[in-house]
Amino acid sequence: MKERYQEIDDKNEDLRDYLDTFREKGAEFLERFEMSWIYHDSALEGVIYTPAELNAALHPGVMAAEASLMPIVLEVRNHKAVVDYVREEARQTNKKQAPITLTMIKRMHDLFSGNTPEAQAARAATERRERTEKELAKEKERAGYRRDMPLHRTYFHDIAQPAKIPAMIEKLVDFMAGTEFREYHPIKRAATVQYQFLQIFPFTEHSGKIGRMCSNLILLRSGYLPCVIHSIDRQKYYESFRAPIASFRVLLMDAMENSLDNALKYFRDQSRRYKAIN
């Protein structure tokens, strides 16, 4: 396993060198990578966005959104708000080893759910009406922990009984703050958090996305690209939560290495073009 970590670390260092060398192309690459991140992260949950929907949501100055697209546009922008939140947390140098707290987890859930003043104002402007009491009650219920064992769900591994969720999530948060966890390699930390979070599955909606965001916050703090698990590996991703954690960790590393290999190919092609011109 240590050899695999080292291979990924070496490739990641090569990519950082390319990003420093090709700053303009690097910024363009990271923007495209982020759009791919949002696309595949949603596709893992069974929600497929078209390029037009993503561009309307993420580049409003370039492509105006039609009225019929607005619910999807707002959903994508909520996702982007979580990406921005995670990136900002990762940029704070005094928090490189800081644990992921319950407050941060709930903040991600609020952002994904559109349960913020900014998101609610944007939705109200689109819908041009007040929410009914029934709708408000349903939103409030979704804001908390899961209260049932859903009969029909995307993930099919065993998840925590609702009554056990608060204690289990607090135990995970405490574990992340402990010495043993901090001594893990960043990739092992990222895999451990996501795997354990998905075993709890604390929220009715967005648990999968939040688990992946927790992983990516750890990776970003350690100087890695976000881990984007490709949508073609969706079934393999679901099945990994029914297997021991080592199986999931391999899937995570495969995804990281695939992203790094594609990124390095992109910049090596740029380097060859630059040498050919000069």
N, C-alpha and C positions, 0 to 999 in steps of 0.2 A: 504493500500500500504506500509506503514511504517513497518508493521509486516512482509510483504514479503521481504522487503529489509533486515530486521534483520535476517530472516532465511537464506538468501543467504550469508550475512556477517558472520554468525556463521559457516556455512559450509566452507566458504572460509578460515576462521581462522583455522579450523581443518585441512584443506588440507595443509596450510602453515606449520603447526606443523609436519605433516607427511613428507613433502619435506625436512624439516630440519633434521628429524630423519633418514630417508632412503635416504641419499644423492646420492648414486650410482644408486639405483632404481629410485630415483626422476629424475635424469638426463635422464635415459632411458625412463621414462614415458613422460617427456616433449618433447623429440625428436619424439616419436611416436605421441604425441598430435599435434605437429606442422605439421607433415605429414597429419594427419587427417584434420587439419585446412585448409591446402591448397586444399586437395581433395574436401571437402564439400563446400568451398568457390567458387571453380570453378564449381562444380556440380550445385550450385544454379543458375549459368548462363547458364546451359545446356551443359557444357563441362565436360566429364567424363574421368578421367585419370586411367589407369591400374596401379597395383602395380609395374609392370616392368618399366613403363614410369616414375613413381615417383622416384623409386630407381635409375634409370639411371641418372635422373636429379639431385637428391639430394645426392646420394652416388656414385659419378663417380669412386672412388677407388675400390668399391665393384663390381659394375656392369657397364661394358662399354656399351655405347649407339651405336646401329646400325645407319648407315647413314640415314635410312628411319625415324628414331625416332627423329632426331635432331631438326626439327621445334618444336615438342612438348616439347622436353627437354629444348630448349631455352625459351619457353613460361613459363614452370614451374620455371625455374631459374629466370626469370623476376619477377614472383610472390614471390619467396623466397627473392629476393632483397628488395621487399617492406616490407615483414615480418621483415627482418633484420633492415631496416630503422626505422620501427615503434618501434621495441624493443630497438634500440639505443636511440631514442627520449625518450622513457619511462624510460630508465635507468638514464638519466641525472637528478640528484636529485634537481638541481636548477630550473627545469622546471615542477615540479609536478602540478602546477596550471597554467602553461602557456597555452594560447589559441592556437587553431589550426589555422595556418595562411594560406593565399592564396598561399604563396610560398611552404608550406608543401603539400598542396593539389596538386599543379602542379608538385611537385617533385614525388609524388606517381603516378600521371598519366604518367609521363615520364618513371618511372621505370617499370610500368606495360606494357607500350607500347614498351619498348626496345629502348626508345629514349635517350640513354646515350652513351657516347663514348665506355664504356666497353661492353655494349650489342651489339652495332653496330659492334664492332670489332669481337666479337664472331660470330655474324651472317655472316659477310663477310668471315670469315675463313671457315665457314660451306658451304656457297654458292659458294665461290671461284669466285665471279664476282662482278663487280660494279653495283650499283643500277641505273636503267634508270631514266631519267629526270621525266618521268611520275610517276614512283614509288616514287621518292623523293618528288614530288609535292603532291602526295596523303598522304604521311607520314606527311608532314608539315601541311596539312589540318586537319588531325586527331589529331595533337598536340594541337589544340586550342579548344575553346568551340564548342558545337554542333551548326550547322548552319541550321538544318531543323527539321521537325517533322516526324520522320520515320513512314512509313506506316506499316511495319512489324517489330515488336519488342517483346522482351521477357516480359517486364513489360507493363501492360496494364492500369495502373492508369494515371490520367491526369498529364502531365508534363509541365514545363514552355515553353512559346514561346521563340524561340532563341533570339529575340531582348531583352528579359527581363533577360536573364541569367546573364550577368555581374553585373547588379545592385542587383539581388537577391542573388548571391553568396557573394558579398561584404557585404550585409546586414546580412547574416548568420554569416560570419566571425566576423563582429562587435558585433553581439549578443553574440558569444562565448567568446568575450573579456570582456563582461559586468559583473557587480556585480550580477545581477539576475541569470544569467546562472551559475556562479561560486558557488552560494549558493545552487544549486540543489544537491541532492544525486548523486554520480558518475553514478549509473545505469540510473537515469533519464537524466543526461547529455548525456550519450552514446546513449540512445534511441532517444532523441530529435534531436541530430545532424544527426543521420542516417536517421531518418524519413524526416526531412526538406531537407537534401541533396538530397534524392531520389525524393522529390517533384520537385526540380529544375532540376535534371538529367542533369548536365552541359556538360557532354562529350558523344560523340557518342558511344565510347567504354570505358568499365571499370568503369562507374559511380557507379554501384552496389558494385563492389569490393572496390572502394575508400570510399564509404559511410560506409561500414563495417569496413574498416581499421581505419577510423576516430573514430568510436565507440570503437574499440579495443585499440586504443592508449589511450583513456580516461580511459578505464578499467585497462589496464596494469599500467598506472601511479598511479592508486589507489590500486594496489596490487592484482587485480583479474586475473584469467585466461582469455585469449581471449574468447569471446563469439563465439562458433561455432554453427551455425544454420544448423541442419542436412538436408541433401538433400531430405529426405523423407517429409520434411515440406516445400518443394519448393513452392507448390501451395498456401499453407497457408501464406507463406512469401510474395508472390506477392499480395495476396488479402489484406494483412494487410495495404498496402499503399493506399488502397481505403477506408479504415475505419478511424475513429478518432485515434489520436496518442496513446491513452490509450490502444487500441487493439494491436498496434505494441509493446508497452512497455511490455505487458504481454507475447507476443511471445518471446521477447528478454530474459525476466526473466526465462521463461520455458526452453529456450536453455541453459542459464547459469546454472540453477539448474540441468538439465540433465547431463551436463558435470561434475559438482561437484559431483553428486551422483555416477557416474561411476568412477571418480577419487578416491573418498573415499572408494568405494568397493575394488578397486585395492590395495590400501595401507592397508586396514584392512585385506585383504587376506595375504599380505606380513607380516603384524604384527603377524597374527596367525601362519604362517609358521615359523617365527623367534622364537616364544615362544615354538613351538613344538620341534624345534631342540635343544633349550637350556633348 
